[in-house]
């Protein structure tokens, strides 16, 4: 079972998300929180595979909660606010993805499944252009290039495709690798880049000029 925590200050919104997710027999909602602080507490108390967090909640916002929860749990930000600044903040604190609350039900279910696999999730409205414009560091990219230089040739190629937004399966197809082999490469790439997840790795790839503009 995929164990999910939902954090939203609106009771009806939480109920709706629970109803959608539990239509999938392999997903169960193990906890609900009405603010960020409670989300952090419940994540520590339960086994949670994916935390769906609202951005704005009284008594502790989702971004602050995400920064703590993302250290041990896959985090997807779910919000009505699609401004670029929220996307940047959410992904920089370690969130796996960012979805808007008008996401179709099946897309929400698919996003939870992708989050468990560690794959990045961005709403269709959020394009790679936003990542390039708002997530890259305001420097010459030298720090990112130094990290990339520590990778093997194969790891650089895998990172480039991660930066282009490809899934593990798509990377495997391009490089004629098994999906498990791709996952193994990514697991070695992350500590070398000093990042927590593949979204942050994609940022390094952009910063270091590894991906196409």
C-alpha positions as CSV (number, residue, x, y, z in Angstrom):
1,X,0.0,0.0,0.0
2,X,1.1,3.6,-0.7
3,X,0.5,5.5,2.6
4,X,-0.4,9.2,2.1
5,X,-0.7,12.2,4.5
6,X,-3.0,15.1,3.5
7,X,-2.4,18.6,4.9
8,X,-5.0,21.3,4.2
9,X,-6.8,23.7,6.4
10,X,-10.1,23.0,4.6
11,X,-11.9,20.0,5.9
12,X,-13.9,19.5,2.7
13,X,-10.8,19.7,0.5
14,X,-9.1,17.0,2.6
15,X,-12.2,14.8,2.4
16,X,-12.3,15.2,-1.4
17,X,-8.7,14.3,-1.8
18,X,-9.1,11.3,0.4
19,X,-12.1,10.2,-1.6
20,X,-10.1,10.5,-4.9
21,X,-7.0,8.7,-3.6
22,X,-8.8,5.8,-1.9
23,X,-10.6,5.0,-5.1
24,X,-7.2,3.4,-5.9
25,X,-7.0,0.1,-4.0
26,X,-3.3,0.5,-3.5
27,X,-3.5,3.9,-1.9
28,X,-4.5,4.6,1.7
29,X,-4.7,7.9,3.6
30,X,-3.1,7.3,7.0
31,X,-3.3,10.8,8.4
32,X,-4.9,14.3,7.9
33,X,-3.5,17.6,9.2
34,X,-5.0,21.0,9.2
35,X,-1.8,23.0,9.3
36,X,2.0,22.6,8.7
37,X,3.0,21.9,12.3
38,X,0.5,19.1,12.7
39,X,1.7,17.7,9.3
40,X,5.2,17.4,10.7
41,X,4.0,15.8,13.9
42,X,1.8,13.2,12.1
43,X,4.5,12.4,9.6
44,X,6.8,11.5,12.5
45,X,4.1,9.5,14.1
46,X,3.0,7.5,11.1
47,X,4.7,5.7,8.2
48,X,4.1,8.0,5.3
49,X,5.2,7.4,1.7
50,X,3.8,10.7,0.2
51,X,2.8,13.9,1.9
52,X,0.4,16.2,0.0
53,X,0.8,19.6,1.5
54,X,-1.2,22.8,0.9
55,X,1.0,25.9,0.5
56,X,-0.9,28.3,2.7
57,X,-2.3,27.2,6.0
58,X,-2.9,29.1,9.3
59,X,-0.7,27.9,12.2
60,X,2.2,26.8,10.0
61,X,2.4,26.9,6.2
62,X,3.2,24.0,3.9
63,X,6.6,25.3,2.7
64,X,8.0,25.2,6.3
65,X,6.5,21.8,6.8
66,X,7.9,20.6,3.5
67,X,11.4,21.6,4.4
68,X,11.3,19.2,7.4
69,X,9.1,16.4,5.9
70,X,11.1,16.2,2.7
71,X,14.1,14.9,4.6
72,X,12.4,11.5,5.1
73,X,9.3,11.5,2.9
74,X,8.3,12.3,-0.6
75,X,6.4,15.7,-0.7
76,X,4.0,17.0,-3.3
77,X,2.7,20.6,-2.9
78,X,-1.0,20.8,-3.7
79,X,-2.4,24.3,-4.0
80,X,-4.6,26.8,-5.8
81,X,-1.7,29.2,-6.0
82,X,0.3,28.7,-9.2
83,X,2.7,31.7,-9.0
84,X,6.2,31.0,-10.1
85,X,7.7,32.0,-6.7
86,X,5.8,29.2,-4.9
87,X,7.1,26.7,-7.5
88,X,10.6,27.8,-6.8
89,X,10.3,27.7,-3.0
90,X,8.5,24.4,-3.0
91,X,11.1,22.6,-5.1
92,X,14.1,24.2,-3.5
93,X,13.0,23.0,0.0
94,X,13.0,19.5,-1.3
95,X,9.5,18.8,-2.6
96,X,9.2,16.1,-5.3
97,X,6.5,18.0,-7.1
98,X,3.9,20.7,-7.4
99,X,0.3,20.3,-8.4
100,X,-2.7,22.7,-8.6
101,X,-5.9,21.8,-6.8
102,X,-7.8,21.6,-10.1
103,X,-5.7,18.6,-11.1
104,X,-7.9,15.9,-12.6
105,X,-8.5,13.0,-10.2
106,X,-6.6,10.4,-12.2
107,X,-3.6,12.8,-12.5
108,X,-3.6,13.2,-8.8
109,X,-3.5,9.4,-8.3
110,X,-0.7,9.1,-10.9
111,X,1.2,11.9,-9.2
112,X,1.2,10.0,-5.9
113,X,2.5,6.9,-7.6
114,X,5.2,8.9,-9.4
115,X,6.2,10.6,-6.1
116,X,6.8,7.2,-4.5
117,X,9.1,6.3,-7.4
118,X,11.0,9.6,-6.8
119,X,10.0,11.0,-10.1
120,X,9.4,14.8,-10.4
121,X,5.8,15.9,-10.7
122,X,4.9,19.3,-12.2
123,X,1.5,20.5,-13.2
124,X,1.1,20.9,-17.0
125,X,0.8,24.7,-16.3
126,X,4.3,24.7,-14.9
127,X,6.9,24.4,-17.7
128,X,10.6,23.7,-17.8
129,X,11.0,27.4,-18.6
130,X,9.8,28.3,-15.1
131,X,12.4,25.9,-13.6
132,X,15.2,27.5,-15.7
133,X,14.1,31.0,-14.9
134,X,13.3,30.8,-11.2
135,X,15.3,27.8,-9.8
136,X,18.8,28.5,-11.2
137,X,21.2,30.2,-8.9
138,X,22.1,33.9,-9.7
139,X,25.7,33.1,-10.3
140,X,27.9,31.9,-13.2
141,X,27.1,28.2,-12.5
142,X,30.7,27.4,-11.4
143,X,29.6,25.6,-8.2
144,X,27.2,23.4,-10.2
145,X,29.9,22.6,-12.8
146,X,32.3,21.6,-10.1
147,X,29.8,19.1,-8.8
148,X,29.0,17.8,-12.3
149,X,32.8,17.3,-13.0
150,X,32.8,14.7,-10.2
151,X,30.4,12.5,-12.2
152,X,31.4,9.7,-14.5
153,X,30.6,10.1,-18.2
154,X,27.6,7.8,-17.8
155,X,26.3,9.6,-14.8
156,X,26.6,12.9,-16.6
157,X,24.5,11.5,-19.4
158,X,21.9,10.3,-17.0
159,X,21.9,13.6,-15.2
160,X,21.4,15.4,-18.5
161,X,18.3,13.4,-19.2
162,X,17.0,13.9,-15.7
163,X,17.4,17.6,-16.3
164,X,15.4,17.3,-19.5
165,X,12.5,15.9,-17.4
166,X,12.7,12.3,-18.5
167,X,11.4,9.5,-16.3
168,X,13.6,6.5,-15.3
169,X,11.8,4.4,-17.9
170,X,12.4,7.0,-20.6
171,X,16.1,7.3,-19.7
172,X,16.5,3.6,-19.8
173,X,15.0,3.4,-23.2
174,X,17.3,6.1,-24.6
175,X,20.4,4.6,-23.0
176,X,19.5,0.9,-23.4
177,X,19.6,0.4,-19.7
178,X,17.2,-1.4,-17.3
179,X,15.1,0.8,-15.1
180,X,16.9,-0.6,-12.1
181,X,20.2,0.4,-13.5
182,X,19.0,4.0,-14.1
183,X,17.8,4.1,-10.5
184,X,21.2,2.9,-9.3
185,X,23.0,5.6,-11.3
186,X,20.7,8.3,-9.8
187,X,21.2,7.0,-6.3
188,X,25.0,7.6,-6.8
189,X,24.5,10.9,-8.6
190,X,22.5,12.5,-5.8
191,X,25.1,12.4,-3.0
192,X,27.8,13.6,-5.5
193,X,25.7,16.6,-6.3
194,X,24.9,17.1,-2.6
195,X,21.1,17.1,-3.3
196,X,18.2,15.2,-1.8
197,X,16.1,14.3,-4.9
198,X,16.1,14.3,-8.7
199,X,14.3,17.6,-8.9
200,X,17.2,19.3,-7.2
201,X,19.5,17.3,-9.4
202,X,17.8,18.8,-12.4
203,X,18.4,22.2,-11.0
204,X,22.1,21.5,-10.8
205,X,22.0,20.3,-14.4
206,X,20.5,23.5,-15.5
207,X,22.8,25.7,-13.4
208,X,25.8,23.9,-14.8
209,X,24.7,24.2,-18.4
210,X,24.4,20.5,-18.9
211,X,20.9,20.6,-20.3
212,X,19.7,22.4,-23.4
213,X,18.1,25.8,-22.9
